[in-house]
Amino acid sequence: MRLLFSGGGTLGPVTPLVAIINEIRKNHKNDEIFWVSTKNGIENNYLNTRGIKTHQISSAKLRRYVSIYNILDIFNFTKALFESYRIIKKINPDIIISAGAYVSVPLVIMGRLMNKKILIHQQDVRIGLANKIMKFFADKITVTFPEQLQYFGENAVLTGNPSRFTGVDILNLSKEKIKEKYCFNSKPILLILGGSSGALTLNDKIYQDLDKLIQVFQVIHSTGENKNYIVKKQDYYQYSFLDKELLEFMFLADIIVSRAGMATLSELSFLSKASIIVPLPGHQEENAKYFAQHEAVDNSELNNLTENIFSLHKNQNKKSLLEKNINNIMPHDSIKRIIFEIYGS
């Protein structure tokens, strides 16, 4: 079987699909994996280092508002359709799979015109414009939350959202061994995740209050590429990007501060982590609101983030409640469910 995945711009629509690919590679070793990405996106290096061959096409942003760039993007979108045609004709995939992202729209449209099976996955609470368009061309839509089933209709199935982490990954993890590996001490761990592209304002807030934080915590700070100052302090560990270390640090952390991308929220759910969420405006706010309504996270504004960190640290009952509720908010066998939709129907 030949499977063509698509997504990019950020790692948000990429990491859940990579989790699916990892499982496919274990159980369908003869199947071929391909990926259509943006030309200059962060996803290309991420995918190539995982042995996933990428084909780049033009990306046209889909805007809901009047802009002169809409005229230019008409040409980019048309160009992307022709690029998609050439890629599909060359690869001849049995199925095209996307988790949203503008780059996927021309590929999915062309795939439908070329009579290819289409599966799209809806991660976020808010249904993005890309998936609102692609649903008309999809044979199957997998969704994260039960409330989304009605919107997508009879072709939709509840799966939860894939996490790149699995039960096998955490089976042999030991907090003591991780502490020893990275020379951590006995102070609690505060992990700051700014998302795949980093977060300047979140970084600035952490730098501003860092002296207070390291009095209580060891702070691990993922800043994003080129979005950090070089800060060297005892009990402060700065990373521009976390890759192989991420699972160990998330597993170890006592509290995690994060944006509200659904890929990260799904990982927090899988690991049952007490978390404080600082959402970006837009769809992340709706993700954060949904999780907060289920008492699965603490939401925070930047201006009172540090106070909320200390407050949660002191409230063990609330930490335990957040850990329980975030684990229960979605199914954790989503990869198995989605792979069934790929192969079993």
N, C-alpha and C positions, 0 to 999 in steps of 0.2 A: 504494500500500500504506500502511496506517495501522499504526504500530508504537507500542505502549504499553510503556514501560520503567518499572521501579520499583526503589527502594532509597533508603536514607537513614539518618539517625541520626548517622552519621559519613560522611566521604567515601570510606571504604574500599570499600563496595559500589557507589559512584557513579562514580569516575574510570574504571574499566575500561569501563563501559557508555558513558560520554561519548566515549571513544576510538572505540568502534564507531559511535556516532552521527556523529562527525566524518567517518568514512569513508563512511557511508551518504549523507551530505549531498553528498559529492563525486560519487558514482556513481549515486545514485537521487534526483535533485534534486526530483522531483515527489512523493516519499513524504512523509508527514506523521508528525512525531515528537511524542509526548506522554509525560508522566512523572507517576507517582504517588509522592508523598513524604510524610514526616512533617510535622506541622503546624508544629513549631518547630525543625526540624533545620537544621544548618549547610548542608545541601545546597541549600536553596531559593535563597539568594542566588547560590551557585556556579552553579546551573543557569540561573537567570533571566538572569544576565549573559552567558550563552552562547546566549541566544535559545531556550531550551528551556522550553516552557510546562508548568507544574506544576499538579497537582491534589492537594490534601492530604486524607489520611484519618487517622482515629484510629490510634494505634499501641499495641498491647498486647504487653508483653514476655512472652516465652515462658520460663517458669522451670522448672527441673528440681527445685526444692525447695519445701517448704511455706512459704507466705507469705500474710499477710492480703491483700496486693495482688493475689494471684491471683483473688480474688473480684471485685475492681474490674475487673480486666482481662478477665474473662468478658464483662462489659458492654461494655467498650471494643472487644473483638474482634467481638462481635455487631454493634455500631454500625459497625465498619469493614467488615464484610461488606455491610451495606446501602449504605454509602457507595461501596464498590467496585462494587456492582450498578448504581448510578446513573451512575457514571463510565463503566463498560464499555458500558452501554446508549447513553449519549450519544456516545461516541467511536466505538464499534463497531470495535475494532481487529482487524486480521488476525492479530496475534500479540502475546503478552505476554512480556516478557523481564525476568528478574531475576538479580542476582548475590548472592542472599541478602538478609538483613535482615528483621526482624520485620514491618515495614510491608508487605512483599510477600506474606506468607502469606495473609491474607484475600483479597487481589486475585487471587492465583493459584487459590485454591479456587473463588472465584466465577467466574473465567474458565473453569475446567474445567466448572463447572455450566452455563455459558452456551455451551459447545462452542467455546471459543477455543483456538487453538494456543498451547502454552506451551513456552518454552525457559528453562532455568535454568543459570547458570554457577557452578561450584564453584571458588573462588579458593584458599582456605587449605588447608593440609595436613590440619588437623582439619575434619571435616565438621560444620558448625553445625546446630543444631536446626531452624532455618528451612528449610534445604535438605533435611534428613532428612524433614521433613513434605512439602515441595513436590515431592520426587522422585516421589511417588505420583500427582501430578497433571500431571507434565511429559511432553511428547512427546519432548523431547530434553534431555540434560544434557551440557554441555561441561565438561571438567575440565582442571586445570592440570598434574597429574602423572599418570604412567602407573599408579601404585599405586592411584589412585582409581577406575579403570575397573571393577574387580571389584565394588566396593560398589554402584555405580549400575546395573550390569547392561547389557543389550543396547542400551538407549537412550543409552548414554554414548559420547562421542567425545573423544579427546585433542586439545586445541587449544593448550595453554599459556594464559597470562593476558595479556589486552590491556594494553598500556602506552599512556599518552596521548602518548608520544613516537613519532615515526616516523623512518625513514631520511631522508625529505625534510627533517624538522625540523633534523637535525644536519648536513645536507649542506654548508651554507655557514657553519657555526660555526667560529670561530677563537679559540683560547685567548688569543692576543695581542690580538685585537680586543675580547674580553670584558674583559680586564684594563684596556685603555685606556678602555673605556666606563664602567667603575665606578671608575677611578683606583686599581686595585690595584697593589701593588708586586711585587717578584720573590720574596717569601717564599711558601712553599707554602700552599695553601688547605685549611683544615679546615672542612667544612660540617656543621652540627649540625641534624638534622631531628627535631622532636618529634612529628610526625604532625599530622593536620588539626585535632585538638583541643588540641594542645600537650602538654607534659609537665613538670609542676611539679618533680618530683624530678630529672629530667634537667637542667632549667634550673638548679636549685640547685647541682648538681654542677659545671656549667660555670662558673657565677659563682664558686664556691669556688676553682676552679683556674685561673681566667681569666688571672691574671698569669703563671703558668707557661706556659700555652698560647701566649699572644701573644709570648712570647720567641722562639718557633720558627715559629708559623703566623700567617697572617691568618685570623681566625675569623669565619665567616658563621653566624649563629645564628637559626634560625626557632623562635620561642618559643611560638607559639599566642596567640590573642586573650586579653587580660587575664591572661596568665600570665607576665608578665615584670616585672622591675625596669628602670627606665631607666638603662642603663649606657653611659657614653661613655668609650671608651679608644681609643688609637691601635691600628689593625689589628684592631678589633672592630666588626662590622657586625651590627646587630640588626634583625630583621624580625618583626612579629607574625604575618605570613602571607606565604608566597611563592606567587605565582601565575605571572605571565608571566616573572618572573626565574628561576623554579625550574630550567628546562632549562639555562639558561646557567650557573647556579651548580653544578649537578650535573655538567655537562660539564667545567667548569673544575677542580672539586675534585680534590685529590690523595688525600684520605681523607674518607669520609663516615661520620658517626655517625648512626644511625637507630634507631627502633623497628622492629618486625618485621611491620608490616602488609603484606599481599601486594601491594597496589598499589605501594607504595614498593619492595619487593623486586623486583618485575617491572621497574620503571624502572632500578634498579641493575643488574639483569641485562642489560637492553637496552643500557645505556651502558658495561657492563664496568667497574664501579667497585669499587675496593678499599674494603671497608666493615667497620665495627665495629657490631655489632647489640646493642642493649640492649632485650630484649623485655619487653613488659608480661606479667603473669601471664595464663595461659589459652592461647587459640589461638596467640597470637604466640610463645609458648615453643616450640610444636611447629613453627611455621614456621622459627624460628631454629635449632632442633635439626636439622631436615631439611637446611637449607642448610649448617650446620656439618659434618654428616656427609659432605657432598659437597665439603668443603674450599672452599666458595664464599664464606664470610664468617668473620670472627672474632666470637665471642660474648663478651660482657663483662658482669660485674656493675657496678653503679654505683660501688662503693667502689674498684675498681681500673681504672676507665675511663681515667683520665688516663695511668696507666702503660702501658696497652695501646695507647693512641694513639701515645705516643712509641716504644714497641717496634715497632709496625708501620711507623712512619715510617722507622726505621733499617734495616728488613729489606726491601730491594728485591726479593729473590727471592720472599718470601712475598707481597708486594703483587702481583707479576706472576702468581703462582699463583692468588690470589683473583680477580683480574681475568679470567683465562682460565676458571676454573671457574664463576664466577657467570654468565658469558655462555652457557655450555654447559648450564646446568641446566634450561632450558625452551625450547620453540620460540619463535621471534620473528615468526612469521607468524600469530599467533593471531587477529588481527582478520579477516584473509582467511578463515581456517578457520571462524570463528563466523558471519561473514556468509554463507558458503556454506550453513551449517545453517539460517539464517534464510530465504534466498531459494531455495536449490538443492535443498531436499528437502521 
